[in-house]
Amino acid sequence: MSMFPWQQKQWAQVMAAAGSGRLPHALLLTGPDGIGLTEFALQLAGSLLCLDADGDAQQCGQCRNCVLIRAGNHPDILRVNPEEPGKQIRVEEIRSLLEFMHLSSHSGRYKVAVIDPADAMNRSAANTLLKTLEEPASGCILMLCCHQPGRLPITIRSRCQQLGFNGDCGAATQQWLAQRLEVDSNTAMMLLRRASGVPFRAVSLAENEAVSKQDALLQDLCQLRQTGSSPVTLAQKWEGFGFPEVLTWLQEILRNAIVRKLAPGTTGNLSSENGHLQQIADELDLSQLVASYDLALRNYQGATGPFNLNHRGLLEEFIVHWQSTARPSRR
């Protein structure tokens, strides 16, 4: 494995800490969904256990530990995930993690545990984890991957060193995406901009034909201002685009409309050529845009968090809100 180009800065930071013996016992990896937090955590785990890492601490891929890691059964690495996507991480799973961390290392090196996503822990699980954060076991590294760190208790966040990852539209990331999708650089840049610089989100946009779906969503938002479309019918159509992608796209559309409102002439990430985005920015006031963005964000959190709220109902709620607050002004 090699480190992704948009993660080089964070990798150098962690490697400098490891080289000077200051690697924290608990790392909180944060960033948008699709930025590669899990991949970074596993790459770091492999580097810490590799017996013959290169000068940049990249895994050799050939030693005994690397072979076990590649097979997914190294005894010094533990991954803690929900039993099913959207479910909670329970206290029993964290207790198993604590037992793992207090056992001796099989390889004589580190023991590494990865909790992903960390905000899926229920209250009892988080409280149990807090005990080991206060009294960490020697030679153990704990990594928490979290796209929404605000959902974690402050007592957890305050005891971890946070390592943040942001979207990146730089040349190296653009080249990576172009090679991954076998597209030209202009297409790669368009996809990255659409995905706010989040590479795996850009991959998903290309593979799921999401650009055309985004444009259809944008057109629906404009038409809702002129027509009385049924929220039930429209929510059913949007749900067919994929969930929670639609609420992610709604946030992106509204974020870009807010940027255009605050800084006229700024294109943002969605350089829509049909004028729908600019139309929304022109016709709605800033308070309406912000309120709609906040609702899209809250509904996204409600659908993707441990409560697993009804998807179509959340879409219907947003549509009703949009219809009620985004009426064309009468002149």
VMD Tcl script that draws the C-alpha trace (Angstrom):
set ca {
  {0.00 0.00 0.00}
  {1.03 3.59 -0.55}
  {-0.35 6.68 1.12}
  {-2.95 8.68 -0.79}
  {-1.61 12.02 -2.07}
  {-4.15 14.09 -0.10}
  {-3.02 12.43 3.15}
  {0.71 13.12 2.85}
  {0.72 16.04 5.31}
  {-1.04 14.05 8.02}
  {1.18 11.04 7.36}
  {4.33 13.12 7.76}
  {2.96 14.54 11.01}
  {2.27 11.11 12.49}
  {5.59 9.68 11.32}
  {7.48 12.60 12.89}
  {5.71 11.91 16.18}
  {6.50 8.19 15.95}
  {10.13 8.85 15.09}
  {10.59 11.03 18.16}
  {8.75 8.66 20.48}
  {5.78 11.03 20.86}
  {3.12 8.99 19.10}
  {-0.11 9.51 21.09}
  {-1.87 6.49 22.56}
  {-5.18 7.65 21.06}
  {-5.74 9.32 17.67}
  {-9.07 10.78 16.57}
  {-9.13 10.80 12.75}
  {-11.75 13.21 11.43}
  {-12.89 14.32 8.00}
  {-15.75 14.01 5.51}
  {-17.07 10.63 4.45}
  {-15.00 9.52 1.47}
  {-11.70 11.08 2.56}
  {-10.17 7.69 3.46}
  {-10.01 7.66 7.26}
  {-10.23 3.87 7.50}
  {-7.54 3.43 4.88}
  {-5.24 5.85 6.72}
  {-5.78 4.04 10.03}
  {-5.01 0.64 8.53}
  {-1.98 1.99 6.69}
  {-0.66 3.42 9.95}
  {-1.32 0.12 11.75}
  {0.59 -1.72 9.05}
  {3.50 0.69 9.23}
  {3.77 0.31 13.01}
  {3.85 -3.49 12.71}
  {5.92 -3.88 9.54}
  {9.32 -5.46 10.20}
  {11.03 -3.81 7.22}
  {9.28 -0.49 6.48}
  {11.04 1.86 4.03}
  {12.38 5.32 4.74}
  {8.90 6.86 4.61}
  {7.57 4.15 6.95}
  {5.59 2.55 4.13}
  {4.87 -1.16 4.53}
  {7.27 -3.50 2.78}
  {4.44 -5.90 1.95}
  {6.73 -8.93 2.24}
  {7.53 -9.54 5.91}
  {5.57 -11.92 8.12}
  {3.53 -9.14 9.68}
  {2.65 -7.59 6.31}
  {1.49 -10.97 4.98}
  {-0.78 -11.41 8.00}
  {-2.10 -7.86 7.66}
  {-2.85 -8.38 3.97}
  {-4.76 -11.53 4.85}
  {-6.75 -9.55 7.43}
  {-5.89 -11.73 10.41}
  {-2.94 -10.15 12.21}
  {-3.44 -10.87 15.93}
  {-2.15 -7.44 16.97}
  {-4.77 -5.49 14.99}
  {-8.40 -5.28 16.07}
  {-11.15 -3.54 14.12}
  {-14.32 -2.58 15.97}
  {-17.31 -1.90 13.70}
  {-21.08 -2.07 14.08}
  {-22.57 -5.47 13.27}
  {-24.48 -3.78 10.43}
  {-24.14 -0.33 8.84}
  {-26.15 2.21 10.79}
  {-26.24 0.09 13.95}
  {-24.61 0.96 17.26}
  {-21.32 -0.26 18.67}
  {-22.29 -1.89 21.94}
  {-20.55 -2.02 25.28}
  {-19.70 -5.72 24.84}
  {-17.59 -4.90 21.79}
  {-15.66 -2.22 23.68}
  {-15.07 -4.62 26.57}
  {-13.57 -7.08 24.07}
  {-11.37 -4.25 22.81}
  {-10.12 -3.56 26.35}
  {-9.25 -7.23 26.82}
  {-7.38 -7.19 23.51}
  {-5.35 -4.12 24.45}
  {-4.21 -5.61 27.75}
  {-2.89 -8.81 26.17}
  {0.77 -9.12 25.22}
  {1.72 -8.35 21.65}
  {2.23 -11.44 19.48}
  {4.83 -9.71 17.32}
  {6.63 -7.87 20.10}
  {5.61 -4.55 18.58}
  {2.48 -2.42 18.94}
  {-1.08 -3.53 19.45}
  {-3.48 -1.41 17.38}
  {-7.25 -1.06 17.66}
  {-9.41 0.85 15.17}
  {-12.96 1.95 16.06}
  {-14.87 2.83 12.90}
  {-17.09 4.82 13.03}
  {-16.41 5.96 16.57}
  {-19.63 7.99 16.80}
  {-21.60 4.73 16.46}
  {-20.71 3.87 20.08}
  {-23.71 4.04 22.37}
  {-23.41 5.81 25.71}
  {-22.41 2.73 27.69}
  {-19.74 1.82 25.11}
  {-18.32 5.36 25.13}
  {-18.19 5.42 28.94}
  {-16.39 2.08 28.98}
  {-13.85 3.29 26.41}
  {-13.21 6.39 28.51}
  {-11.64 4.25 31.22}
  {-8.88 2.97 28.94}
  {-8.29 6.45 27.52}
  {-7.65 7.66 31.06}
  {-5.33 4.72 31.82}
  {-3.89 3.55 28.45}
  {-2.15 0.20 28.20}
  {1.55 0.34 27.36}
  {2.45 -0.24 23.70}
  {-1.14 0.15 22.48}
  {-2.41 2.60 19.87}
  {-6.12 3.34 19.60}
  {-7.51 5.04 16.49}
  {-11.03 6.43 16.30}
  {-12.37 7.19 12.81}
  {-15.20 9.71 12.85}
  {-16.89 11.80 10.17}
  {-19.00 13.67 12.73}
  {-16.80 14.21 15.81}
  {-19.41 16.47 17.38}
  {-21.39 13.34 18.16}
  {-18.63 12.01 20.39}
  {-18.69 12.94 24.08}
  {-16.32 15.80 24.86}
  {-14.66 13.53 27.43}
  {-13.62 11.19 24.58}
  {-12.48 13.96 22.23}
  {-10.44 15.71 24.91}
  {-8.40 12.56 25.58}
  {-7.45 11.96 21.94}
  {-5.10 13.83 19.65}
  {-7.20 14.91 16.69}
  {-5.89 14.54 13.16}
  {-8.11 16.28 10.63}
  {-8.44 15.62 6.89}
  {-9.97 18.06 4.41}
  {-11.01 17.90 0.79}
  {-8.26 18.50 -1.75}
  {-8.44 19.47 -5.43}
  {-4.67 19.65 -5.94}
  {-2.82 18.30 -8.94}
  {-1.68 15.09 -7.23}
  {-5.21 14.21 -6.09}
  {-6.57 15.08 -9.51}
  {-3.99 12.75 -11.12}
  {-4.90 9.96 -8.68}
  {-8.58 10.28 -9.54}
  {-7.93 10.42 -13.30}
  {-5.91 7.20 -13.09}
  {-8.45 5.51 -10.82}
  {-11.37 6.27 -13.15}
  {-9.40 6.26 -16.41}
  {-10.66 9.72 -17.34}
  {-8.97 12.91 -18.52}
  {-7.78 15.60 -16.12}
  {-10.69 17.97 -16.89}
  {-13.25 15.31 -15.99}
  {-11.31 14.44 -12.85}
  {-11.26 18.07 -11.76}
  {-14.99 18.46 -12.44}
  {-15.75 15.42 -10.31}
  {-13.47 16.61 -7.50}
  {-15.14 20.01 -7.48}
  {-18.55 18.38 -7.41}
  {-17.38 16.26 -4.46}
  {-15.87 19.20 -2.53}
  {-12.42 17.69 -3.05}
  {-13.34 14.39 -1.37}
  {-11.76 11.76 -3.65}
  {-13.79 8.64 -2.84}
  {-16.96 10.70 -3.02}
  {-15.82 11.76 -6.49}
  {-15.32 8.09 -7.40}
  {-18.87 7.38 -6.26}
  {-20.19 10.27 -8.35}
  {-18.61 8.80 -11.47}
  {-19.52 5.17 -10.85}
  {-23.15 5.90 -9.95}
  {-23.78 8.49 -12.68}
  {-24.46 10.90 -9.84}
  {-23.64 14.09 -11.76}
  {-26.82 13.79 -13.82}
  {-28.77 12.97 -10.63}
  {-27.35 16.07 -8.94}
  {-28.45 18.20 -11.89}
  {-31.93 16.63 -11.76}
  {-32.11 17.39 -8.04}
  {-31.10 20.99 -8.66}
  {-33.75 21.31 -11.36}
  {-36.39 19.87 -9.01}
  {-35.50 22.45 -6.35}
  {-36.08 25.27 -8.83}
  {-39.32 23.79 -10.14}
  {-40.64 23.35 -6.59}
  {-40.63 27.12 -6.32}
  {-43.07 27.32 -9.20}
  {-45.21 24.20 -8.81}
  {-47.07 22.42 -6.07}
  {-45.48 19.01 -6.55}
  {-46.51 16.30 -4.12}
  {-43.86 15.87 -1.39}
  {-44.65 12.14 -1.27}
  {-44.12 11.65 -5.01}
  {-40.97 13.76 -5.13}
  {-39.49 12.10 -2.03}
  {-40.02 8.73 -3.69}
  {-38.16 9.96 -6.78}
  {-35.29 11.36 -4.71}
  {-35.01 8.20 -2.66}
  {-34.43 6.38 -5.93}
  {-31.34 8.56 -6.47}
  {-29.78 6.93 -3.40}
  {-29.82 7.73 0.27}
  {-28.06 9.43 2.08}
  {-26.48 10.77 -1.13}
  {-29.44 13.06 -1.80}
  {-29.11 14.84 1.55}
  {-25.36 15.14 0.99}
  {-26.03 16.72 -2.41}
  {-28.66 19.05 -0.93}
  {-26.08 20.27 1.58}
  {-23.58 20.80 -1.23}
  {-26.10 22.70 -3.39}
  {-27.14 24.96 -0.52}
  {-23.54 25.49 0.62}
  {-22.63 26.66 -2.88}
  {-25.71 28.88 -3.08}
  {-24.69 30.50 0.22}
  {-21.18 31.10 -1.14}
  {-22.64 32.78 -4.21}
  {-24.93 34.87 -2.01}
  {-22.09 36.08 0.17}
  {-19.57 36.51 -2.64}
  {-21.31 37.27 -5.96}
  {-19.31 36.00 -8.91}
  {-17.93 33.02 -7.00}
  {-18.72 29.74 -8.73}
  {-18.11 27.38 -5.80}
  {-17.87 23.64 -6.45}
  {-21.02 23.31 -8.54}
  {-20.39 25.25 -11.73}
  {-23.86 24.46 -13.04}
  {-24.19 25.62 -16.63}
  {-28.00 25.66 -16.65}
  {-28.23 28.54 -14.19}
  {-30.34 26.69 -11.62}
  {-27.84 27.18 -8.82}
  {-27.53 30.88 -9.51}
  {-31.32 31.12 -9.69}
  {-31.61 29.68 -6.17}
  {-28.91 32.04 -4.88}
  {-30.66 35.04 -6.47}
  {-34.22 34.28 -5.41}
  {-33.73 33.15 -1.80}
  {-32.46 35.30 1.02}
  {-29.54 34.23 3.18}
  {-31.68 33.18 6.16}
  {-33.74 30.84 3.95}
  {-30.61 29.26 2.50}
  {-29.00 28.76 5.91}
  {-32.21 27.34 7.44}
  {-32.56 24.88 4.54}
  {-28.92 23.84 4.83}
  {-29.32 23.27 8.57}
  {-32.38 21.07 7.99}
  {-30.59 19.02 5.31}
  {-27.66 18.54 7.71}
  {-29.88 17.55 10.66}
  {-31.83 15.08 8.54}
  {-28.59 13.59 7.21}
  {-27.36 13.10 10.76}
  {-30.70 11.60 11.78}
  {-30.61 9.11 8.92}
  {-26.97 8.07 9.21}
  {-26.64 8.01 12.99}
  {-27.58 5.26 15.42}
  {-31.26 6.27 15.43}
  {-31.70 5.26 11.75}
  {-34.73 7.49 11.11}
  {-37.09 6.88 8.20}
  {-35.41 8.03 5.00}
  {-38.43 8.95 2.95}
  {-40.00 10.81 5.86}
  {-36.86 12.95 6.20}
  {-36.93 13.77 2.49}
  {-40.62 14.69 2.69}
  {-39.87 16.97 5.64}
  {-37.21 18.81 3.65}
  {-39.49 19.15 0.60}
  {-42.35 20.58 2.69}
  {-39.91 23.01 4.31}
  {-38.56 24.06 0.93}
  {-42.04 24.63 -0.46}
  {-43.05 26.74 2.52}
  {-39.98 28.95 2.78}
  {-38.84 29.25 -0.83}
  {-41.90 30.83 -2.42}
  {-41.22 33.28 -5.25}
  {-41.59 36.83 -3.96}
  {-44.63 38.69 -5.29}
  {-43.93 42.00 -6.94}
}
mol new
graphics top color blue
foreach p $ca { graphics top sphere $p radius 0.5 }
foreach p [lrange $ca 0 end-1] q [lrange $ca 1 end] { graphics top cylinder $p $q radius 0.2 }
display resetview
